Amino acid sequence: MQIKLNDHFSFKRLLRFTFPSILMMLFTSIYLVIDGYFVSNFIGKTALAAVNMIYPVIMIIGSLGFMLGTGGSALVAKTMGEGDDDRAKQLFTMLYIASIIIGGVLTIPSFIFLDKIAYFLGARGELLESSITYGRILLSTVVLFVVQMESQVFFVTAEKPKLGLVMTVLSCGTNIILDGLFCAVFHFGVPGAAAATAISQAIGGIIPLTYFTFNRSSRLHFTKTKYDKSALLKSCSNGFSELLSNTSAAIISMLFNAQLLRYVGENGVAAYSVLMYVSMVFVAIFIGFSGGISPVVSYNYGAENNKELKSITRKLIFLIIISSALMLAFSLLMAAPLSKLFVGYDKELYEMTVRGFYIYSFSFIFAGISIFSSSFFTALNNGFVSAFISFMRTFVLQFIFVIVLPPFLGVDGIWLSIVIAELVSFFISIFFLLTKKKAYHY
């Protein structure tokens, strides 16, 4: 039985509805993990460091899709909740067109100046060459990656979360197969790893464009539209926190790489790569869960169904707390095995990665509430609060602590800076959740 946005959500129905979104985000992160595994074990740690150094550039552009997907979805779902489905379809179509145009515009200068960007980030010699090669191949399909990121949210709003999951599984599966062939069988090196990822991201973009163009029975599909400046700006402001979160994370990743190169060299960047791969999987669960339920929050907010909104909010917070505790326990248990899987071939690198893993793991107990809070306020069309939480969590706090702590604690200070940043952002999120209760009736 298909679950509708206007249904009552019990714990079971909540989990059923968000499960495809969680799996979508998991598969999205897992295929990057697979990429890292093949690169590390079949090409080498320099290539692994190169991928980690340049991928943030790709994510900054891809985040555009996540911004328009989450921010636009909040507006589209709210419009649907108000009973104007035709208007919702027009907004939906306009947002896709806008994302393709803006994504294309951003790709051109990124491609031209990629060598200078990589050099600025500290890449030299073989690390520089590999970074440029990997980045330019991925930039060839980055517009379709923008569409894929956007569609992960809009499939949920269209009440087709399972189709979004199918899209992600096909994309992920393609990447895994091609990584195995290009890296392990044919030994194409960094270009092979990049091509595998680029092709998989292209598939992830083509599927939703095809579906929303030709399936006229879907609650959301492409239709005649016109430019609506206010709606576009509203969508951007709603989803700005998601853009800010991903862009800030990419910039912070660059800063972390620079600090690690300074304190421990290339091994530090490789160790950080492993932590980021595992972190993406855990954070993906929070993002998938929070993003998956966002259209329901927006719908009930638009329909002024305060009783259901309150019920959903309490259930969401409870589930986030439980999952945060489980993630901490799992990450502490699996720190050594996962580190060995990626870098077991290098004893010094392995020991550094395990130690970093143990420290970094404690960030997961705090991260869930902050990610949920940012997504929750986006769904309530409060882009300012959402952006503030996100900006503090992903940029300001991490920036401060990664600069302040390493001179006193060395490389441990770099790992610890993430934990302390998550702790402070946790309390900021709690503050806004408590002070905004009366305004939104949750």
ROTOR-575603 format. One line per 4 residues: number of its first residue (from 1); for each residue x, y, z of C-alpha. Coordinates in Angstrom, 3 decimals, decimal comma. Each point is the difference from the previous one (the first is absolute). Example, Ala and Ser with C-alpha at 12.3 -4.5 7.8 and 13.67 -1.06 7.14 Angstrom:
<rs>
1 = 12,300/-4,500/7,800; 1,370/3,440/-0,660;
</rs>
This chain:
<rs>
1 = 0,000/0,000/0,000; 1,378/3,390/-1,027; 0,563/2,463/2,841; -1,373/3,504/-0,590;
5 = 1,277/3,290/1,371; -3,305/0,601/1,786; 0,012/-3,374/1,817; 0,397/-0,330/3,769;
9 = 3,578/-1,148/0,697; 0,540/-2,643/2,654; 3,564/-1,148/0,760; -0,415/-2,850/-2,470;
13 = -1,361/2,202/-2,775; 2,664/2,607/0,697; 2,752/-2,561/-0,448; -1,652/-1,508/-3,093;
17 = -0,330/3,393/-1,657; 3,554/1,167/0,768; 1,714/-3,362/-0,604; 0,416/0,512/-3,776;
21 = 1,490/3,459/0,603; 2,417/-1,410/2,563; 1,038/-2,721/-2,432; 0,358/2,599/-2,753;
25 = 2,446/2,031/2,039; 1,779/-3,142/1,184; 0,554/-1,240/-3,540; 1,108/3,471/-1,079;
29 = 2,652/0,012/2,715; 0,894/-3,666/-0,381; 0,966/0,330/-3,634; 2,477/2,709/1,033;
33 = 1,298/-2,407/2,633; 0,376/-2,711/-2,653; 1,827/2,518/-2,168; 2,379/0,668/2,893;
37 = 0,535/-3,711/0,636; 0,989/-0,765/-3,595; 2,137/3,126/-0,314; 1,868/-0,713/3,244;
41 = 0,580/-3,710/-0,538; 0,595/-0,110/-3,766; 1,507/3,420/-0,803; 1,583/1,141/3,282;
45 = -0,150/2,448/2,872; 1,135/2,966/-2,130; -2,996/-0,523/-2,288; -2,257/-0,335/3,066;
49 = 1,293/3,323/1,296; -0,527/1,576/-3,440; -3,628/-1,105/-0,131; -0,635/1,432/3,454;
53 = 1,664/3,299/-0,881; -1,965/0,715/-3,183; -3,402/-1,599/0,665; -1,139/2,943/2,181;
57 = 0,012/2,152/-3,160; -2,480/-2,411/-1,611; -2,128/-0,054/3,148; -0,265/3,796/0,085;
61 = -1,640/-0,048/-3,453; -2,078/-3,095/0,797; -1,280/1,688/3,146; -1,894/2,413/-2,219;
65 = -2,362/-2,876/-0,801; -0,413/-0,857/3,657; -0,812/3,646/0,779; -2,674/0,272/-2,699;
69 = -1,256/-3,496/0,835; -0,475/0,561/3,733; -0,963/3,668/-0,188; -2,196/-0,460/-3,046;
73 = -1,557/-3,136/1,430; -1,056/1,915/3,121; -1,733/2,605/-2,200; -1,534/-2,558/-2,383;
77 = -1,262/-2,235/2,840; -1,447/3,010/1,822; -1,777/1,037/-3,232; -1,383/-3,528/-0,331;
81 = -1,177/0,144/3,615; -1,865/3,206/-0,855; -1,823/-1,908/-2,774; 1,633/1,575/-3,101;
85 = 1,544/-2,971/-1,845; 0,248/1,813/-3,352; 2,036/2,785/1,542; 2,180/-2,614/1,711;
89 = 0,810/-1,645/-3,363; 0,935/3,345/-1,548; 2,356/0,815/2,869; 1,455/-3,505/-0,160;
93 = 0,787/0,344/-3,720; 1,510/3,455/0,352; 2,336/-1,167/2,757; 1,388/-2,826/-2,146;
97 = 0,661/2,378/-2,890; 1,705/2,459/2,353; 2,256/-2,696/1,480; 1,190/-1,163/-3,432;
101 = 0,759/3,547/-1,179; 1,799/1,075/3,191; 1,891/-3,297/0,205; 1,234/0,432/-3,559;
105 = 1,135/3,565/0,678; 2,010/-1,073/3,063; 1,639/-2,925/-1,804; 1,842/2,098/-2,598;
109 = 2,287/2,049/2,294; 0,550/-3,056/2,233; 1,316/-1,967/-2,991; 2,217/2,851/-1,223;
113 = 1,580/0,834/3,370; 0,105/-3,491/1,532; 3,806/-0,205/-0,196; 0,359/3,279/1,889;
117 = -2,589/-1,133/2,571; 1,859/-3,260/0,626; 3,321/1,846/0,321; -1,534/2,480/2,426;
121 = -1,240/-2,907/2,130; 3,565/-1,216/0,404; 0,239/-2,736/-2,650; 3,439/-0,385/-1,590;
125 = 1,666/-2,469/-2,361; -1,854/-3,282/-0,473; -2,677/1,096/2,479; -0,695/3,085/-2,147;
129 = -0,166/-1,943/-3,270; -2,358/-2,616/1,431; -2,251/2,655/1,538; -0,377/1,847/-3,321;
133 = -0,675/-3,198/-1,941; -2,630/-1,238/2,425; -1,719/3,376/0,287; -0,264/0,784/-3,716;
137 = -1,545/-3,353/-0,838; -2,641/0,424/2,719; -0,755/3,548/-1,132; -1,101/-1,392/-3,378;
141 = -3,169/-1,422/1,611; -0,393/2,274/3,016; -3,218/1,625/-1,328; -1,670/-3,420/0,027;
145 = 1,371/-0,489/3,503; -1,822/3,218/0,975; -3,214/-1,498/-1,405; 0,577/-3,241/1,925;
149 = 0,467/1,858/3,297; -3,138/2,044/-0,639; -2,051/-3,041/-0,958; 0,808/-1,897/3,194;
153 = -2,259/2,468/1,804; -2,625/0,584/-2,692; -0,744/-3,712/-0,449; -1,160/0,026/3,632;
157 = -2,153/3,087/-0,537; -1,537/-1,698/-3,057; -0,955/-2,885/2,346; 2,378/-2,310/-1,903;
161 = 2,856/-0,570/2,475; 0,545/-3,552/-1,295; 0,737/1,300/-3,497; 2,594/2,299/1,501;
165 = 1,534/-3,039/1,650; 0,029/-1,908/-3,325; 1,782/2,949/-1,631; 2,658/0,041/2,704;
169 = 0,500/-3,779/0,019; 0,499/-0,064/-3,769; 2,456/2,869/0,195; 1,856/-1,562/2,922;
173 = 0,035/-3,455/-1,599; 1,451/1,407/-3,198; 2,778/1,704/1,928; 0,925/-3,148/1,913;
177 = 0,125/-2,153/-3,134; 1,973/2,561/-2,010; 2,404/0,643/2,899; 0,728/-3,713/0,122;
181 = 0,582/-0,158/-3,749; 1,902/3,256/-0,485; 2,163/-0,156/3,143; 0,437/-3,673/0,907;
185 = -0,247/-1,742/-3,399; 1,206/2,451/-2,652; 2,162/2,164/2,314; -1,023/3,304/-1,573;
189 = 1,135/1,839/3,121; -1,459/3,340/1,096; -1,733/0,639/-3,376; -1,798/-3,337/0,374;
193 = -1,245/0,804/3,506; -1,170/3,421/-1,159; -1,746/-1,410/-3,079; -1,853/-2,568/2,135;
197 = -1,326/2,725/2,287; -0,843/2,378/-2,878; -1,999/-2,645/-1,884; -1,905/-1,015/3,128;
201 = -0,889/3,617/0,780; -1,188/0,508/-3,582; -2,358/-2,967/0,366; -1,282/1,475/3,276;
205 = -0,922/3,194/-1,833; -1,471/-1,479/-3,186; -2,483/-2,283/1,807; -1,997/2,753/1,802;
209 = 0,030/2,285/-3,053; -1,495/-2,819/-2,063; -2,554/-0,952/2,636; -1,321/3,486/0,712;
213 = -0,141/0,794/-3,729; -2,009/-3,008/-1,174; -1,974/-1,238/3,043; -3,026/2,282/0,004;
217 = -1,785/-2,013/2,699; 2,523/0,987/2,659; -1,240/2,562/2,501; 2,976/2,122/-1,053;
221 = 1,167/0,114/-3,613; 1,414/2,550/-2,405; -2,515/2,419/-1,452; -0,143/3,433/-1,613;
225 = 1,485/2,550/2,327; 1,365/3,500/0,184; 2,721/1,744/1,925; -1,121/0,930/3,498;
229 = 2,704/2,065/1,678; -1,639/0,087/3,433; -0,554/-3,781/0,044; 3,576/-0,661/-1,102;
233 = 1,377/2,327/2,671; -2,282/-1,580/2,606; 1,203/-3,472/-0,982; 3,617/1,143/0,173;
237 = -0,489/1,614/3,404; -1,863/-3,077/1,286; 2,730/-2,334/-1,194; 2,924/2,328/0,599;
241 = 0,898/-1,879/3,161; 0,470/-3,186/-2,028; 2,165/1,830/-2,539; 1,856/1,640/2,861;
245 = 0,422/-3,315/1,775; 1,447/-1,791/-3,016; 2,080/2,942/-1,197; 1,334/0,654/3,486;
249 = 0,808/-3,686/0,427; 1,911/0,082/-3,286; 1,958/3,113/1,008; 0,686/-1,392/3,466;
253 = 1,193/-3,225/-1,616; 2,515/2,062/-1,963; 1,128/1,700/3,214; 0,344/-3,329/1,793;
257 = 2,102/-1,334/-2,880; 2,260/3,067/0,194; 0,441/-0,423/3,768; 0,709/-3,708/-0,353;
261 = 2,572/0,620/-2,743; 1,643/2,485/2,341; 0,104/-2,237/3,091; 0,406/-3,567/-1,329;
265 = 0,242/0,194/-3,796; -1,751/-2,062/-2,660; -0,812/-2,831/2,438; -2,217/2,367/1,963;
269 = -2,052/0,853/-3,097; -0,380/-3,708/-0,795; -1,101/-0,760/3,598; -2,491/2,865/-0,128;
273 = -1,358/-1,440/-3,256; -0,884/-3,244/1,769; -1,712/1,857/2,873; -1,988/2,076/-2,490;
277 = -1,150/-3,091/-1,899; -1,303/-1,659/3,153; -1,433/3,276/1,298; -1,925/0,491/-3,246;
281 = -1,755/-3,326/0,544; -1,058/0,835/3,565; -0,967/3,599/-0,766; -1,914/-1,255/-3,049;
285 = -2,365/-1,841/2,344; -0,806/3,241/1,830; -0,342/1,965/-3,232; -2,162/-2,659/-1,652;
289 = -2,257/-0,269/3,024; -0,347/3,760/0,508; -0,376/0,754/-3,699; -2,394/-2,887/-0,533;
293 = -2,503/1,332/2,492; 0,409/3,679/-0,959; -2,799/0,004/-2,631; -2,381/-1,406/2,629;
297 = 0,985/2,762/2,435; -0,459/2,641/-2,730; -3,346/-1,464/-1,052; -1,437/-0,013/3,522;
301 = 1,390/3,468/0,639; -1,730/1,275/-3,169; -3,216/-1,822/0,939; 0,230/1,405/3,584;
305 = -0,314/-3,504/1,439; 1,755/0,845/3,267; -0,941/-3,215/1,790; 1,698/-2,178/-2,632;
309 = 2,991/2,339/-0,187; 0,522/-0,296/3,756; -0,334/-3,786/-0,130; 2,511/-0,326/-2,837;
313 = 2,552/2,286/1,676; 0,035/-1,983/3,253; 0,417/-3,286/-1,848; 2,804/1,404/-2,159;
317 = 2,031/1,259/2,961; -0,373/-3,327/1,814; 1,205/-1,958/-3,039; 2,938/2,364/-0,556;
321 = 1,192/-0,449/3,605; -0,167/-3,802/-0,212; 1,785/-0,158/-3,353; 2,747/2,394/1,221;
325 = 0,847/-2,305/2,901; 0,076/-3,034/-2,281; 2,310/1,741/-2,470; 2,479/0,884/2,727;
329 = 0,101/-3,593/1,236; 0,380/-1,409/-3,515; 2,742/2,428/-1,037; 2,073/-0,757/3,129;
333 = -0,403/-3,718/-0,634; 0,908/0,202/-3,693; 2,800/2,600/0,105; 2,827/-2,509/-0,399;
337 = -1,646/-2,358/-2,553; -1,109/2,852/-2,266; 3,394/1,694/0,187; 1,680/-3,266/-0,924;
341 = -2,360/-0,445/-2,946; 1,117/3,291/-1,547; 3,638/0,457/1,062; 1,105/-3,273/1,566;
345 = 2,895/-0,160/-2,477; 1,823/2,864/1,812; 0,657/-0,493/3,745; 0,683/3,640/0,857;
349 = -3,012/1,233/-1,946; -2,195/-2,727/1,520; 0,929/0,941/3,591; -0,610/3,688/-0,686;
353 = -3,395/-0,769/-1,533; -1,138/-2,195/2,898; 0,932/2,624/2,597; -1,780/2,705/-1,985;
357 = -3,013/-2,278/-0,373; -0,352/-0,544/3,756; 0,055/3,739/0,703; -2,212/0,951/-2,950;
361 = -2,655/-2,588/0,927; -1,303/2,086/2,898; -1,223/2,654/-2,442; -2,827/-2,323/-1,096;
365 = -1,762/0,206/3,375; -0,563/3,745/-0,542; -0,280/0,357/-3,796; -3,478/-1,512/-0,437;
369 = -1,946/2,692/1,860; 1,775/2,811/-1,855; -0,599/-1,558/-3,429; -3,626/-0,661/0,871;
373 = -0,538/3,532/1,345; 1,375/1,669/-3,110; -2,152/-2,161/-2,275; -3,031/0,470/2,261;
377 = 0,116/3,801/-0,183; 0,491/-0,186/-3,765; -3,211/-2,042/-0,181; -1,718/2,701/2,075;
381 = 1,175/2,561/-2,582; 2,269/1,705/2,533; 3,156/0,224/-2,060; 1,764/2,372/2,405;
385 = -0,005/-2,281/3,048; 0,805/-3,010/-2,150; 2,932/1,796/-1,616; 1,301/1,284/3,350;
389 = 0,070/-3,487/1,541; 1,624/-1,442/-3,099; 2,577/2,775/-0,376; 1,048/-0,228/3,639;
393 = 0,231/-3,783/-0,130; 1,776/-0,521/-3,308; 2,162/3,101/-0,252; 0,433/2,502/2,842;
397 = 0,552/-2,426/2,891; 2,164/-2,454/-1,937; 2,037/2,858/-1,468; 0,716/1,425/3,454;
401 = 0,896/-3,275/1,685; 2,127/-1,444/-2,836; 2,127/3,159/0,153; 0,149/0,325/3,810;
405 = 0,484/-3,603/1,186; 2,813/-1,495/-2,163; 2,779/2,316/1,325; -0,686/-1,453/3,476;
409 = -1,091/-3,580/-0,822; 1,576/-0,690/-3,386; -1,901/-2,287/-2,361; -2,300/-1,093/2,864;
413 = -1,189/3,600/0,149; -1,136/-0,260/-3,635; -2,156/-3,054/0,719; -1,268/1,453/3,290;
417 = -1,018/3,287/-1,643; -2,856/-1,783/-1,789; -1,308/-1,519/3,245; -0,001/3,312/1,870;
421 = -1,614/1,803/-2,943; -2,817/-2,576/-0,072; -0,495/0,336/3,770; -0,408/3,778/-0,171;
425 = -2,314/-0,184/-3,022; -2,094/-2,575/1,892; -0,752/2,569/2,709; -0,724/2,691/-2,612;
429 = -2,538/-2,329/-1,652; -1,674/-0,819/3,304; -0,330/3,725/0,704; -1,861/0,653/-3,264;
433 = -2,204/-3,090/0,315; -1,161/1,166/3,428; -0,431/3,697/-0,791; -1,909/-0,524/-3,277;
437 = -2,566/-2,511/1,330; -2,770/2,534/0,540; 0,565/1,752/-3,330; -0,460/-3,213/-2,036;
441 = -2,236/-1,984/2,379; 2,084/-3,193/-0,008;
</rs>
